[in-house]
Every structure is written in C-alpha cells, then in structure tokens.
Amino acid sequence: MRSPLLWTFVASVLLLCGVGGWLLTDPATSRSEALKTAGLAGGAVVALYALWLNDRRRRVEEARQEIERQRHDLEMRRADQDRERVSDERFAKSVELLGHEADQVRVGALHALAGLARSRPTYTQTVLDVLCAYLRRPFDHARYEDRNVEDGPEVERELQVRLTAQRLVAELLPWASEEDAPSYDLDLTGAVLEYLDLSRRKIGRLLLRYASLHSSTNLSGCVITDRAYFTAAGTGNGRLIGNFRCRGAKFLDYAWFSGTVFAENADFTDTTFSGRTTFKEAVFTQDALFGGASFADSLDLRRTSFLGRFVDLRFARAPEHLDVYYTVLKSTTEHRLPDGWRRDAHDDDIAYLTVSGL
C-alpha cells in the first residue's frame, strides 16, 4: 500500500499543473497570476493532508492516554486489592494474638488493630467490635469485693490489658465536635470496666446493659446519636471509690437507665435528653445531680430511689410526660426540687416524691 504522502504530492503536482495550464490559456490572466493561483491550489492539498495527519496524531495520542489511564486504574485496583489482602491478614493475625498467654503480646495485638483502623477507616467499626468483644470476656478482680485485698500478678496484668483496650476504644471514636464524622456503635453488654472514659466523644448506639462500671465512669460532653442502654448496669468501687460523670452530655435518642445502680455520685448536670428517658427502678446511693438537665420527651422515675445526702432535680426543661410512681427519697436527703414537686413523708426513713397535677 502506497504512502498517503505520495498520493498527496502527486495530487498537488497535478492540481498545480492543471490549474496553471488552464489559467495560462486565458489571455486576460498574466503568467505570474496563473502560477500564484496554481500554487495556492496545490498548497491547499498539502495543507489538507497536514490537517488530516495532525488529527490522526491527536487521536492516536488520545488512544494512548486512554490505554495508560486504564493501565493505571488496573494497577491501582491491584494495589488496593493487595492492601486489602494485607489488611485482612493483619486483622486476622491480630485477632488470633488476642488469645496469647503473654500480656505484652495481647497489648501489641490491640495496638495493631487500632493502627489498622486508623490507616483503613473502613475497619474502624469492625475493630471497635473486636475491642468490645475482648472487654466482654469474663473478668474479676479481688479488689472489686474488698479494695484492701490484692490479687495475683496475672490478674493485674490482664487488668492493664483491658485498660489499654478501653483507652483505644475512646481514641478510635471521633470527637463530639466533629459533626460530619461517622457515629460508631459500642456493645459493652455485661462488660467489666474500670475507669471508662468516653468524655467528649461521638458515639452511635451505646449498649452497657448489665455492665460493671468500677471506679470513675466519665461520659461528660459526649454525644450519643443513637439509643443508649444502661439497663441494670452497676457502678462499683473498683480500685477507688468512683463517680458517674455525665455533665453536658447529649442523648439524641432513647436513654435507658432502668435498674441502674449508682454506687457513688451521679452527675447529669446540663445534660440534654432528646428522646424517651427512663430511670425506672434506678438506685442513686449517693448524690444525684440533674440541675440544668433538659428533657424533650418523657421521663420515667417510677420506683426510682434517691438514697444519698443530696438530690438536685431542678431541670432546665421539664419533660413533656413524667412518671413518679413510688419514687423514693431518704428522709435525711437534702433536696432541690422544681416548682410543683414536693416530698411527702412516708415514715421515719423514707419519703415519696409527688408532683402536682399527676
């Protein structure tokens, strides 16, 4: 097959000769004008060929770039698959090491899982589930019954591993101020926890049913976007006498504290309860502080017991619906109550809370 360039040259010469010869037959046209016009005609053919050649080069370059882009996308997908494979292997190995006998190996496995969640955010909820599952493992310490009793070194080392798991759980949760951050769920049902600190963190669904909360528990400033269940949870002494701190927190959905036992002071000052809230059958052994708390829905205080030295129920916003059936205060409890609330003595030891209009 002959080159298009040769055909273009031949066509240009033929057009040059043909046009030039035709114009030279006209007496009114000078020789110079005839040659100029013939040259323009021949040059037009060359110009058309140049345009065609440039367009062809452009299409070839675009096709080459498309092939390079597809190759790059393929390499990126392969790299992502390799990273996912490595992450899966790293995750599986770390989970396996959580059952190792050596406490330092278990701590290393916990940090490896946390590092995986930080580098691969899609693993965050899965890693949190694993950490919570570790904390749900049965655990007991002699000081939970008697703070003056020492337990064996193995139990103490396991406690340190669990404290590491709790700290990593908190670090993996976004800050409450990060409105666009995702909300991650925590399932700590039945977990034995000590010095739990989730303050100023953003949480999705929080399950602490039947959990043992030893020493101080801090939820101050946190935002819980989904339902929170503390059903039958208990705050224990642990190493030290601790408080349940929940100042300025926000519960955006249900807040369920039915049957919860607060062994020490419970502070809900300035906390917002946006959904249904219940403290039914809860026991406040020491001070109960609800000053400035806001309730946008209902509040259930049926059979709730306030047995401490001081109780403050001066809400910033009263609930739309309130139940105070058999709500008990000790006769010696100093109290701060909203307008319309009163304490009716029952006997020398206890009194009942009543509300006008209920």
Kinemage of the C-alpha trace (Angstrom):
@kinemage 1
@onewidth
@group {chain A} dominant
@subgroup {mainchain}
@vectorlist {calphas} color= white
{ca met a 1} P 0.000 0.000 0.000
{ca arg a 2} L 1.481 3.317 -1.084
{ca ser a 3} L 2.002 6.141 1.366
{ca pro a 4} L -0.704 8.877 1.615
{ca leu a 5} L 2.132 11.373 1.392
{ca leu a 6} L 2.974 10.186 -2.143
{ca trp a 7} L -0.647 10.496 -3.249
{ca thr a 8} L -0.784 13.973 -1.716
{ca phe a 9} L 2.369 15.016 -3.611
{ca val a 10} L 1.017 13.635 -6.881
{ca ala a 11} L -2.372 15.321 -6.399
{ca ser a 12} L -0.687 18.605 -5.526
{ca val a 13} L 1.518 18.482 -8.671
{ca leu a 14} L -1.400 17.519 -10.914
{ca leu a 15} L -3.532 20.297 -9.456
{ca leu a 16} L -0.667 22.770 -9.841
{ca cys a 17} L -0.147 21.830 -13.478
{ca gly a 18} L -3.841 21.576 -14.285
{ca val a 19} L -4.857 24.888 -12.776
{ca gly a 20} L -1.779 26.644 -14.033
{ca gly a 21} L -2.258 25.302 -17.578
{ca trp a 22} L -5.941 26.202 -17.608
{ca leu a 23} L -5.281 29.760 -16.444
{ca leu a 24} L -2.480 30.263 -18.963
{ca thr a 25} L -4.979 29.631 -21.785
{ca asp a 26} L -6.839 32.758 -20.687
{ca pro a 27} L -5.277 35.844 -22.378
{ca ala a 28} L -6.603 38.072 -19.580
{ca thr a 29} L -4.556 36.256 -16.945
{ca ser a 30} L -0.862 37.030 -16.604
{ca arg a 31} L 1.677 34.249 -16.178
{ca ser a 32} L 2.527 35.319 -12.626
{ca glu a 33} L -1.126 35.325 -11.551
{ca ala a 34} L -1.642 31.896 -13.100
{ca leu a 35} L 1.369 30.457 -11.270
{ca lys a 36} L 0.305 32.036 -7.972
{ca thr a 37} L -3.226 30.651 -8.212
{ca ala a 38} L -1.948 27.201 -9.242
{ca gly a 39} L 0.496 27.244 -6.313
{ca leu a 40} L -2.327 28.066 -3.876
{ca ala a 41} L -4.396 25.199 -5.248
{ca gly a 42} L -1.522 22.750 -4.902
{ca gly a 43} L -0.660 24.068 -1.442
{ca ala a 44} L -4.268 23.605 -0.309
{ca val a 45} L -3.961 19.882 -0.937
{ca val a 46} L -0.783 19.744 1.152
{ca ala a 47} L -2.478 21.757 3.908
{ca leu a 48} L -5.437 19.373 3.961
{ca tyr a 49} L -3.055 16.463 4.276
{ca ala a 50} L -1.268 18.204 7.148
{ca leu a 51} L -4.574 18.761 8.951
{ca trp a 52} L -5.567 15.134 8.457
{ca leu a 53} L -2.164 13.974 9.681
{ca asn a 54} L -2.388 16.206 12.779
{ca asp a 55} L -5.881 14.926 13.578
{ca arg a 56} L -4.672 11.353 13.222
{ca arg a 57} L -1.787 12.021 15.589
{ca arg a 58} L -4.201 13.592 18.094
{ca arg a 59} L -6.472 10.540 18.013
{ca val a 60} L -3.513 8.207 18.411
{ca glu a 61} L -2.302 10.244 21.399
{ca glu a 62} L -5.772 10.204 22.979
{ca ala a 63} L -5.979 6.453 22.486
{ca arg a 64} L -2.535 6.049 24.061
{ca gln a 65} L -3.550 8.198 27.041
{ca glu a 66} L -6.744 6.176 27.475
{ca ile a 67} L -4.734 2.966 27.473
{ca glu a 68} L -2.355 4.471 30.060
{ca arg a 69} L -5.296 5.575 32.198
{ca gln a 70} L -6.837 2.113 32.062
{ca arg a 71} L -3.482 0.579 32.912
{ca his a 72} L -3.085 2.989 35.838
{ca asp a 73} L -6.618 2.191 37.089
{ca leu a 74} L -5.840 -1.507 36.825
{ca glu a 75} L -2.630 -1.070 38.797
{ca met a 76} L -4.471 0.978 41.424
{ca arg a 77} L -7.134 -1.722 41.769
{ca arg a 78} L -4.414 -4.345 42.106
{ca ala a 79} L -2.678 -2.200 44.728
{ca asp a 80} L -5.966 -1.752 46.623
{ca gln a 81} L -6.576 -5.490 46.496
{ca asp a 82} L -3.058 -6.114 47.776
{ca arg a 83} L -3.570 -3.629 50.600
{ca glu a 84} L -6.926 -5.193 51.472
{ca arg a 85} L -5.344 -8.637 51.457
{ca val a 86} L -2.529 -7.437 53.713
{ca ser a 87} L -5.045 -5.675 55.979
{ca asp a 88} L -7.194 -8.803 56.193
{ca glu a 89} L -4.152 -10.900 57.077
{ca arg a 90} L -3.021 -8.314 59.619
{ca phe a 91} L -6.507 -8.218 61.145
{ca ala a 92} L -6.773 -11.997 61.361
{ca lys a 93} L -3.308 -12.307 62.904
{ca ser a 94} L -4.018 -9.587 65.474
{ca val a 95} L -7.304 -11.192 66.499
{ca glu a 96} L -5.507 -14.522 66.861
{ca leu a 97} L -2.872 -12.928 69.105
{ca leu a 98} L -5.548 -11.599 71.482
{ca gly a 99} L -5.689 -15.112 72.868
{ca his a 100} L -1.948 -15.282 73.565
{ca glu a 101} L -0.838 -16.056 77.097
{ca ala a 102} L 1.642 -13.158 77.322
{ca asp a 103} L 0.019 -9.851 78.246
{ca gln a 104} L 2.544 -7.827 76.211
{ca val a 105} L 1.549 -9.784 73.100
{ca arg a 106} L -2.122 -9.044 73.726
{ca val a 107} L -1.328 -5.349 74.185
{ca gly a 108} L 0.620 -5.383 70.912
{ca ala a 109} L -2.324 -7.051 69.152
{ca leu a 110} L -4.666 -4.340 70.461
{ca his a 111} L -2.392 -1.588 69.160
{ca ala a 112} L -2.073 -3.381 65.814
{ca leu a 113} L -5.855 -3.445 65.485
{ca ala a 114} L -6.095 0.240 66.387
{ca gly a 115} L -3.379 1.084 63.845
{ca leu a 116} L -5.300 -0.842 61.195
{ca ala a 117} L -8.452 1.146 61.962
{ca arg a 118} L -6.540 4.429 61.664
{ca ser a 119} L -4.963 3.511 58.326
{ca arg a 120} L -8.103 1.829 56.928
{ca pro a 121} L -11.193 3.699 58.226
{ca thr a 122} L -13.470 1.001 56.775
{ca tyr a 123} L -12.155 -1.283 59.521
{ca thr a 124} L -12.984 1.101 62.383
{ca gln a 125} L -16.380 -0.353 63.320
{ca thr a 126} L -15.037 -3.913 62.985
{ca val a 127} L -12.045 -3.141 65.190
{ca leu a 128} L -14.284 -1.483 67.772
{ca asp a 129} L -16.476 -4.587 67.763
{ca val a 130} L -13.415 -6.756 68.441
{ca leu a 131} L -12.184 -4.491 71.256
{ca cys a 132} L -15.641 -4.502 72.829
{ca ala a 133} L -15.786 -8.289 72.494
{ca tyr a 134} L -12.471 -8.511 74.361
{ca leu a 135} L -13.857 -6.314 77.143
{ca arg a 136} L -16.963 -8.519 77.358
{ca arg a 137} L -14.782 -11.501 78.308
{ca pro a 138} L -15.372 -12.631 81.913
{ca phe a 139} L -13.069 -10.856 84.349
{ca asp a 140} L -12.935 -10.467 88.099
{ca his a 141} L -10.551 -8.780 90.487
{ca ala a 142} L -10.296 -9.347 94.225
{ca arg a 143} L -10.482 -5.589 94.886
{ca tyr a 144} L -13.961 -5.487 93.399
{ca glu a 145} L -15.145 -7.183 96.577
{ca asp a 146} L -12.603 -5.795 99.027
{ca arg a 147} L -10.339 -2.928 97.989
{ca asn a 148} L -7.743 -3.959 100.584
{ca val a 149} L -7.235 -7.398 99.056
{ca glu a 150} L -4.505 -7.887 96.466
{ca asp a 151} L -4.940 -10.281 93.569
{ca gly a 152} L -2.310 -12.273 91.713
{ca pro a 153} L 0.078 -10.678 89.182
{ca glu a 154} L -1.608 -12.455 86.279
{ca val a 155} L -4.951 -10.825 87.082
{ca glu a 156} L -3.267 -7.448 87.473
{ca arg a 157} L -1.581 -7.800 84.068
{ca glu a 158} L -4.904 -8.720 82.468
{ca leu a 159} L -6.397 -5.600 84.035
{ca gln a 160} L -3.709 -3.491 82.357
{ca val a 161} L -4.532 -5.093 79.010
{ca arg a 162} L -8.204 -4.271 79.494
{ca leu a 163} L -7.403 -0.670 80.420
{ca thr a 164} L -5.430 -0.433 77.162
{ca ala a 165} L -8.427 -1.761 75.231
{ca gln a 166} L -10.694 0.840 76.867
{ca arg a 167} L -8.297 3.665 76.020
{ca leu a 168} L -8.026 2.544 72.381
{ca val a 169} L -11.809 2.377 72.096
{ca ala a 170} L -12.026 6.013 73.195
{ca glu a 171} L -9.224 7.088 70.840
{ca leu a 172} L -10.903 5.486 67.818
{ca leu a 173} L -14.137 7.395 68.407
{ca pro a 174} L -14.414 10.830 66.750
{ca trp a 175} L -14.673 13.961 68.855
{ca ala a 176} L -18.165 15.158 69.689
{ca ser a 177} L -17.422 18.462 67.949
{ca glu a 178} L -16.920 16.701 64.586
{ca glu a 179} L -20.481 16.975 63.297
{ca asp a 180} L -19.758 15.283 59.954
{ca ala a 181} L -17.842 12.383 61.479
{ca pro a 182} L -19.478 8.937 61.452
{ca ser a 183} L -21.047 7.528 64.603
{ca tyr a 184} L -19.682 4.167 65.697
{ca asp a 185} L -21.599 1.709 67.857
{ca leu a 186} L -20.278 0.203 71.094
{ca asp a 187} L -21.638 -3.043 72.505
{ca leu a 188} L -20.307 -3.454 76.045
{ca thr a 189} L -23.160 -5.573 77.342
{ca gly a 190} L -22.081 -7.309 80.534
{ca ala a 191} L -18.538 -5.942 80.303
{ca val a 192} L -16.399 -5.393 83.393
{ca leu a 193} L -14.976 -1.892 83.026
{ca glu a 194} L -12.760 0.295 85.161
{ca tyr a 195} L -12.017 3.988 84.648
{ca leu a 196} L -14.145 4.080 81.495
{ca asp a 197} L -13.630 7.491 79.893
{ca leu a 198} L -15.600 8.334 76.735
{ca ser a 199} L -15.828 12.050 77.500
{ca arg a 200} L -16.257 14.465 74.581
{ca arg a 201} L -16.560 11.597 72.095
{ca lys a 202} L -19.227 10.934 69.477
{ca ile a 203} L -20.932 7.560 69.790
{ca gly a 204} L -23.672 5.853 67.811
{ca arg a 205} L -25.552 3.162 69.718
{ca leu a 206} L -24.207 2.535 73.223
{ca leu a 207} L -25.028 -0.745 74.955
{ca leu a 208} L -23.949 -1.060 78.594
{ca arg a 209} L -26.645 -3.453 79.778
{ca tyr a 210} L -25.608 -5.354 82.909
{ca ala a 211} L -22.137 -3.792 82.719
{ca ser a 212} L -19.991 -3.437 85.823
{ca leu a 213} L -18.639 0.109 85.958
{ca his a 214} L -15.861 0.157 88.533
{ca ser a 215} L -14.081 3.295 89.704
{ca ser a 216} L -14.966 6.506 87.856
{ca thr a 217} L -17.020 6.492 84.668
{ca asn a 218} L -16.857 9.633 82.543
{ca leu a 219} L -19.329 10.414 79.735
{ca ser a 220} L -19.210 14.191 80.162
{ca gly a 221} L -19.574 16.162 76.953
{ca cys a 222} L -20.164 13.121 74.789
{ca val a 223} L -22.820 12.978 72.056
{ca ile a 224} L -24.744 9.717 71.682
{ca thr a 225} L -26.604 9.836 68.379
{ca asp a 226} L -28.444 6.508 68.709
{ca arg a 227} L -30.066 4.681 71.610
{ca ala a 228} L -28.182 4.291 74.876
{ca tyr a 229} L -28.954 1.387 77.198
{ca phe a 230} L -27.587 1.186 80.752
{ca thr a 231} L -30.206 -1.325 81.873
{ca ala a 232} L -29.229 -2.938 85.188
{ca ala a 233} L -25.681 -1.614 84.936
{ca gly a 234} L -23.865 -1.062 88.192
{ca thr a 235} L -21.142 1.323 89.289
{ca gly a 236} L -18.747 -0.380 91.688
{ca asn a 237} L -15.860 0.679 93.858
{ca gly a 238} L -13.050 -0.921 91.915
{ca arg a 239} L -9.654 0.320 92.991
{ca leu a 240} L -11.066 3.573 94.307
{ca ile a 241} L -14.485 4.942 95.025
{ca gly a 242} L -15.579 6.442 91.702
{ca asn a 243} L -18.354 8.653 90.381
{ca phe a 244} L -20.588 8.509 87.326
{ca arg a 245} L -19.916 11.752 85.464
{ca cys a 246} L -22.207 12.726 82.624
{ca arg a 247} L -22.125 16.534 82.655
{ca gly a 248} L -23.189 18.342 79.482
{ca ala a 249} L -23.722 15.139 77.501
{ca lys a 250} L -26.302 14.840 74.714
{ca phe a 251} L -28.535 11.802 74.308
{ca leu a 252} L -30.185 12.284 70.908
{ca asp a 253} L -32.349 9.155 71.174
{ca tyr a 254} L -33.568 6.845 73.945
{ca ala a 255} L -31.641 6.943 77.222
{ca trp a 256} L -32.418 3.824 79.229
{ca phe a 257} L -31.141 3.716 82.838
{ca ser a 258} L -33.769 1.326 84.176
{ca gly a 259} L -32.429 -0.643 87.114
{ca thr a 260} L -29.036 1.073 87.042
{ca val a 261} L -27.288 1.231 90.418
{ca phe a 262} L -25.084 4.280 91.030
{ca ala a 263} L -22.763 3.370 93.921
{ca glu a 264} L -21.341 6.884 94.136
{ca asn a 265} L -22.265 10.378 92.968
{ca ala a 266} L -24.142 10.585 89.656
{ca asp a 267} L -23.757 13.908 87.879
{ca phe a 268} L -26.097 14.680 84.945
{ca thr a 269} L -25.794 18.466 85.238
{ca asp a 270} L -26.672 20.333 81.994
{ca thr a 271} L -27.220 17.067 80.117
{ca thr a 272} L -29.707 17.016 77.231
{ca phe a 273} L -32.131 14.107 76.801
{ca ser a 274} L -33.797 14.437 73.393
{ca gly a 275} L -35.673 11.121 73.364
{ca arg a 276} L -37.568 8.970 75.828
{ca thr a 277} L -35.666 8.682 79.082
{ca thr a 278} L -36.147 6.293 81.943
{ca phe a 279} L -34.560 5.862 85.359
{ca lys a 280} L -37.203 3.358 86.371
{ca glu a 281} L -36.066 1.359 89.427
{ca ala a 282} L -32.650 3.032 89.326
{ca val a 283} L -30.847 3.471 92.647
{ca phe a 284} L -28.822 6.595 93.462
{ca thr a 285} L -26.795 5.568 96.504
{ca gln a 286} L -25.097 8.949 96.818
{ca asp a 287} L -25.726 12.434 95.384
{ca ala a 288} L -27.893 12.734 92.255
{ca leu a 289} L -27.345 15.943 90.294
{ca phe a 290} L -29.726 16.868 87.466
{ca gly a 291} L -29.510 20.654 87.706
{ca gly a 292} L -29.861 22.277 84.292
{ca ala a 293} L -30.778 18.997 82.576
{ca ser a 294} L -33.217 19.202 79.636
{ca phe a 295} L -35.852 16.629 78.687
{ca ala a 296} L -37.528 16.967 75.287
{ca asp a 297} L -39.701 13.852 75.604
{ca ser a 298} L -40.774 11.704 78.568
{ca leu a 299} L -39.069 10.923 81.877
{ca asp a 300} L -39.847 7.786 83.872
{ca leu a 301} L -38.913 7.882 87.570
{ca arg a 302} L -41.154 5.057 88.732
{ca arg a 303} L -39.705 3.253 91.760
{ca thr a 304} L -36.516 5.285 91.489
{ca ser a 305} L -34.633 5.568 94.774
{ca phe a 306} L -32.630 8.646 95.811
{ca leu a 307} L -30.755 7.497 98.912
{ca gly a 308} L -27.847 9.942 99.047
{ca arg a 309} L -27.279 13.101 101.006
{ca phe a 310} L -28.292 15.478 98.214
{ca val a 311} L -30.524 15.428 95.132
{ca asp a 312} L -30.984 18.266 92.620
{ca leu a 313} L -33.879 17.876 90.178
{ca arg a 314} L -34.167 21.488 89.041
{ca phe a 315} L -34.432 20.821 85.306
{ca ala a 316} L -33.738 23.489 82.719
{ca arg a 317} L -36.531 21.967 80.640
{ca ala a 318} L -39.206 19.752 82.135
{ca pro a 319} L -40.241 16.580 80.289
{ca glu a 320} L -43.499 16.525 78.346
{ca his a 321} L -44.614 13.437 80.247
{ca leu a 322} L -43.486 12.453 83.743
{ca asp a 323} L -43.975 9.344 85.885
{ca val a 324} L -43.061 9.470 89.595
{ca tyr a 325} L -44.904 6.429 90.943
{ca tyr a 326} L -43.295 5.257 94.215
{ca thr a 327} L -40.281 7.500 93.705
{ca val a 328} L -38.366 7.330 96.995
{ca leu a 329} L -36.136 9.759 98.884
{ca lys a 330} L -34.481 9.227 102.227
{ca ser a 331} L -35.942 11.461 104.894
{ca thr a 332} L -32.494 12.911 105.562
{ca thr a 333} L -31.787 13.729 101.892
{ca glu a 334} L -31.265 17.409 101.149
{ca his a 335} L -33.238 18.190 98.029
{ca arg a 336} L -33.700 20.849 95.358
{ca leu a 337} L -36.970 20.283 93.524
{ca pro a 338} L -38.780 22.088 90.669
{ca asp a 339} L -41.944 24.086 91.284
{ca gly a 340} L -44.911 21.813 91.884
{ca trp a 341} L -42.802 18.949 93.231
{ca arg a 342} L -42.923 18.035 96.894
{ca arg a 343} L -41.687 15.391 99.279
{ca asp a 344} L -44.347 13.518 101.232
{ca ala a 345} L -43.058 11.738 104.307
{ca his a 346} L -43.904 8.062 104.482
{ca asp a 347} L -42.103 7.011 107.656
{ca asp a 348} L -39.007 7.988 109.619
{ca asp a 349} L -36.669 6.701 106.907
{ca ile a 350} L -38.208 7.437 103.528
{ca ala a 351} L -40.452 9.887 101.697
{ca tyr a 352} L -42.166 9.824 98.341
{ca leu a 353} L -41.807 12.370 95.560
{ca thr a 354} L -45.083 13.688 94.231
{ca val a 355} L -45.867 16.208 91.513
{ca ser a 356} L -48.907 18.422 91.361
{ca gly a 357} L -51.328 17.523 88.593
{ca leu a 358} L -50.154 13.897 88.256
